[in-house]
Amino acid sequence: MLGWVVTFLVIALIAGILGFGGIAGASIEIAKIIFFIAVVLFLVSAVVGLARGRTRI
């Protein structure tokens, strides 16, 4: 998922350099949304992992 964030950031940088402000702004917004979704999913996964605890085999 973070790969998509990097892809959209690269697209935004290239579009910004070439003067396509609308595309750059949209790409940055998409990258931010995907990044925050990834952070939330990571935190949920961490909390669930801590709540379940470790099982001994």
Helices and strands as residue ranges (DSSP letters): H 2-18, H 21-52
